[in-house]
Amino acid sequence: MNTFQKNESKETLFTPVSIEGAPPRPPSPPKKSPPKICGTNYPLSIAFIVVNEFCERFSYYGMKAVLTLYFLYFLHWDEDTSTSIYHAFSSLCYFTPILGAAIADSWLGKFKTIIYLSLVYVLGHVIKSLGAIPIFGGQTLHRVLAVIGLSLIALGTGGIKPCVAAFGGDQFEEKHAKERTKYFSIFYLSINAGSLISTFITPMLRGDIQCFGEDCYALAFGIPGLLMVIALVVFTLGSRMYKKPPPEGNIVAQVVKCIWFAISNRFKNRSGDVPKRQHWLDWATEKYPKQLILDVKALTRVLFLYIPLPMFWALLDQQGSRWTLQATRMDGNLGFFVLQPDQMQVLNPLLVLIFIPLFDLGIYRLVSKCGINFTSIRKMAVGMILACLAFAVAAVIEIKINEIAPPQVSPQAAFLQVVNLADGEVNMTVLGENNNPLLEESIKSFQKIPHYSKLHLNTKSQNLHFRMKYKNFSVYTEHFVEEKNWYSLILHGNGNNISSLMVKNEENKTTNGMTVVRFVNTLPEVVNISLGTDTAFSVGEAYGVSAYRTVETGEYPAVHCKTKDKGFYLNLGRLDFGAAYLFVITKSTSQGLQAWKMEDRTASKMSIAWQLPQYALVTAAEVMFSVTGLEFSYSQAPSSMKSVLQAAWLLTVAIGNIIVLIVAQFSGLVQWAEFVLFSCLLLVVCLIFSIMGYYYVPLTLEEIQGTEDKQTLPIQGNMINLETKKTKL
């Protein structure tokens, strides 16, 4: 027996019933309208949200801009490991939005999720900055703190990513939809503004300021951490003005459960006796409402097109890793300004701000007037092709750099440079095991030899025997060397004897492609050298050798030096960008104290400006692919599936970074070949995507609304549909 029967009456009257003794209910107070900005329809609360987003993006991109060089030069990871850790961090930043959306939708709500995860974000910055202080523990502790700090930052930035923009949209009333659309434009402008400014400033904090005698990574991480604190404070100040909608349930979890139930139900009913259903998702009708199933069907059509997309992100996100490493071997001196290698990343947000209106108002309209149907899928395919061209250009640049760069150290090999500071010519022979000669050279006194000689070793490390003929006698000595290292052998003598000092050049590539210097002191007392306010040397007496120190490019006609008893000045001449210099402090009877100059490594001859074409191509690719793809996929999904699609889109970015991580660790290719590999892979993926897009039938808005209008409530239990033609209260 049914609990409810179908009501066929045309009119149903409800008579109010008086309850005796019940007190009258007070009228509801009128709903107070939130404060507006300067008499407009924009809620004042969005000002706090936009400022919060600007500071947060400044914090994230500023920290990320110097991350690769921090791995390479501070933590002393090699290039492949630095690239892998960089992309592992980037990938984690795009996995955690799923967690943040789940917490906000099903537990805490957007406001509390942003507050709590921002605290985690700040804690990650604090730990990361502590791990960048050289005197705070050893290298092992620095690496542990770096991993912990980056993990917390990834949880914080990824967790709040899907919440902040949506929370800003919640502040608007439905009647102000036009203002809400403009708000999102302002919101994304604040993202690019924060990225643009921070990517330019933080490399300057790192390279132009010295901390504890080296690049100031602690400051480069500390300032973004301070901006994140400001972001949290500003967001909290607007608390009383915010609309805070309660959690509405996690639609991502509902979609996953619906798909899983459909697959498992189909697997259970795989016998031939069970009638087939029109769509594989129809196997979820036993448990889930028809409207949800229809929405998931529309969603899966778009998700199918997402399958090839991670390869594009694999190329796009290498701007902060492989391209930055490429820039360290190029000349950043532009004449009017010296550009740091990690500052080249500023081109991306700058060009994004230029290209978006250029494409929307210029190129797309021009193509349309030519009668070409430039659909969203075609725009995305063209974006992929532009990214392929960008990496082809990067490969050409890499080949040109290798032609003029010093050779790379291979396994079971070392490089040696001989510096003869004796007062006569020295004939030197380097003997390996079994006394086989590895090198024979005749070096004149104070002869400038900027090149290194390659020594082939029998093992990873071994003792080399040196035989030196100096004037009328021979000297034999032995020095220990290890593979994949660069060494300088400094010879000095006074006519009666000759001595040798082997110096390991740990930073043979110099620091970040910048100008570096070191000193050899032939005086019998310690010399203190001042190169600017932040750079000072203390060189030991009697052929003491200093470590490499980074200095600014330019002229150094009078560098102040002092010993225990007196002060003097040295003329170092011009120091070019990207070069490594060795200065020998000597005392001449005729000219007094002076500095003999030799280039340990010649200056980079290829300008960093040659990276501009590849940045322009990849940014144009990003505008055509990313902006168009997000707009297209949103328009093709029902309104209830927007959050799911956002999570899926971010997931493709995460998978793209994992692809780079795998290739960097296991490809074993030289850099230019790796660029070519990525370019070819994306070209193949572009072809596959174009075929998939050709057979894709776009879902129109009318079709989406039509399926919703035709939807009827499902029958559950003993309930059937009620049909009431007219109801009066």
Buried (B, 14 or more C-beta within 10 A) or exposed (E): EEEEEEEEEEEEEEEEEEEEEEEEEEEEEEEEEBEBEEEEEBBBBBBBBBBBBBBBBBBBBBBBBBBBBBBBBBBBBEBBBBBBBBBBBBBBBBBBBBBBBBBBBBEBBBBBBBBBBBBBBBBBBBBBBBBBBBEBBEEEEBBEBBBBBBBBBBBBBBBBBBBBBBBBBBBBEEEBEEBBEEBEEBBBBBBBBBBBBBBBBBBEBBBBEBBEEBBBBBBBBBBBBBBBBBBBEBBBEBEEBBEEEEBEEBBBBBBEBBBEBBBEBBEEEEEEEEEEBEEBBBBBBEEBBBBBBBBBBBBBBBBEBBBBBBBBBBBBBBBBBBBBBBBBBBBBBEEEEBBBBBBBBBBBBBBBBEBBEBBEEEBBEEBEEEEEEBBBBBBBBBBBBBBBBBBBBBBBBBBBBBEEBBEEBEEBBBBBBBBBBBBEBBEBBBBBEEEEEBBEBEBEEBBEBBEBBBBEBEEEEBEBBBBBBBBEEEBEBEBEBEBBBBBBBBBBBEEEEBBBBBBBBEBBBBBBBBBBBBBBBBBEEBBBBBBEEBBBBEBBBEBBBBBBBBBBBEEBEEBEBBBEEEEBEBEBEEBBBBBBBBBBBBEEEEEEBBBBBBBBBBBBBBBBEBBBBBBBBBBBBBBBBBBBBBEBBBBBBBEBBBBBBBBBBBBBBBBBBBBBBEBBEEEEEEBBEBBBBBBEBBBEBBEEBBEBBEEBEEBEEEEBEEBBEEEEEEEEEEEBEEEEEEEEE
